[in-house]
Amino acid sequence: MSFLATLSDVIKGCPRNIKRRLLRDILLILFVTSGAILAIVLIQGIKTQRDISTTIITKANRQVTTHFQSFTEPLSNTMRLLGKWGEAGLLKLNDPELLATQFQALMEIQPNVHEIMLADTDGNNIRLSHYKEKWFLFLHEYQKSISIAARWIDGKIVDKKERNEGSFNPATAAWFRGAMTISPEKKYFLTEPHILRATEQSGITASLRWAKHSNPNRLYVSAISFTIKDLMTFMEQLKITANSRILLLQKSGTLLSNIKNNTLTTSNSLQNKDATLAKQLLETVSQKLKESSFQNNQVISIKNNGQTWWLGLTPLYDANNDAWVAVLIPENDIFTDLHNQWMRFGMLAGSILLTGIIMTIFLVRRYSHQLKDLPQQHIDSYGFENEIAALIRAGESTTLEFKSTMRTNLKTGKPGKEIELAWLKTVVAFMNSDGGILLIGVDDAGKILGTDADNFSNEDKCRLHFKNMLNTHIGAEFTRFIHLKVVTIKENTILIVECERVRRPVFLKVGKNEDFFIRSGPSSMKLSMSQMVKYLGER
């Protein structure tokens, strides 16, 4: 028998009741959702690629930030040490040889320190620089307009030469002004990349202000500088993927590394063969940075010669957004194995889905005659308020009825047997039909009244009375098909009576009489003996 023939046979074989119709609808939904799942998987695959790329780039940005901090932390410790020495009066501008000796000791411990500077608010300044295995000392007295450049060899000042610095005042330099204005909670100030005066290298300066304990009104600034070259050499030690690139850029989009004809020439960056990628990167990033449209940790893709590169930008440090780190990762590094895994996953998922559909059809075909034994309706304990509200809005139906009370006549305010028999008649009708739900504590208009009018002292008393009514008028053997839930909605207690369909006839016993009821629309209808026989025969 073919697959479609089997499905058609199952659907046609379903008896005409709500359970069988529900079964048919489930089968149809199964096929519709199967197609939808396949479509979603394809769409989700595209989204997943971007999500994975975004995750990897974001993680790479955090790694770069952490790596940069590991570069600057020892330098900042050195700078803070200078501040502590200064506060203790150990740094003396009037003793340049002692200062140079102290600076040299610190720079030998921290080889990434390119120069150390000390200046005061009067414009006096001393700077020791280390470049190409040589030491250079620069002294400046602003009040006397004296500037001296010298070599520093074996702890001595040699080859002293006066320099014409004009009206140069170190207090106007960015590193000095930044240290003077930085908020107290900041550890130090970092400049944007600039040209270092002593060696004309591109670098960044960190600075910190302090005052001597003996004279707190006189302020000083100590600073250290490191070169972009040293920074990039350190950053290139971080390998995100086999072919990833880490670049340092200014807000203008200019690369802060050696570049010629839009081609990067640093050892582990983009090589000459990537000239077009470098140019495209600069154009894309420059435009976004100039427009201030690039957000921190935003991820974009760049296509170059059939290859997709994923790019993430993050500020080098939080002080300003003038220097940015770009992380470039080729798509192949990210998805080398993912595409093959998606293919295998798709084939496996398709096979499992097809097998599940076939098994479902044959199991439904085999057990379809037993589905009528399942409860018609069920209200979950979780989220029951929403379900009950939806039922009340839908109104009474073949499988739903409302009763205001369990035993009290609201007109007289006294218990009435007719009230009890009314809801018992509904329970019997549900069981003889397709099952249903009875809500006690809700009037015919759908208003929640609660069960206070029944005057049960506690929930146990209510349940006991309910059980006694079932045993007396329906029979203890049928109580397993009836489930009572007591819930509270908006401070009102209502009773939920869930009734399952029963295969054999259920009667309402009142005295010596036994009446047979079924549901007919939103009401319960009593059948005569002949009508009952015919109904049970067609059921």
Secondary structure, 3 states (H helix, E strand, C coil): CCHHHHHHHHHHCCCCCHHHHHHHHHHHHHHHHHHHHHHHHHHHHHHHHHHHHHHHHHHHHHHHHHHHHHHHHHHHHHHHHHHHHHHCCCCCCCCHHHHHHHHHHHHHHCCCCCEEEEEECCCCEEEEEEECCEEEEEEEECCCCEEEEEEEECCEEEEEEECCCCCCCHHHCHHHHHHHHCCCCCCCEECCCEECCCCCCEEEEEEEEEEECCEEEEEEEEEEEEEHHHHHHHHCCCCCCCCCEEEEEECCCCECCCEECCEECCCCCCCHHHHHHHHHHHHHHHHHHHCCCCCCCCEEEEEECCEEEEEEEEEEECCEEEEEEEEEEEHHHHHCCHHHHHHHHHHHHHHHHHHHHHHHHHHHHHHHHHHHHCECCCCCCCCHHHHHHHHHHHCCECCEEEECCCCEECCCCEECHHHHHHHHHHHHHHHHCCCEEEEECECCCCCECCCHHHCCCCHHHHHHHHHHHHHHHCCHHHHHHEEEEEEEECCEEEEEEEEECCCCCCEEEECCEEEEEEEECCEEEEECHHHHHHHHHHC
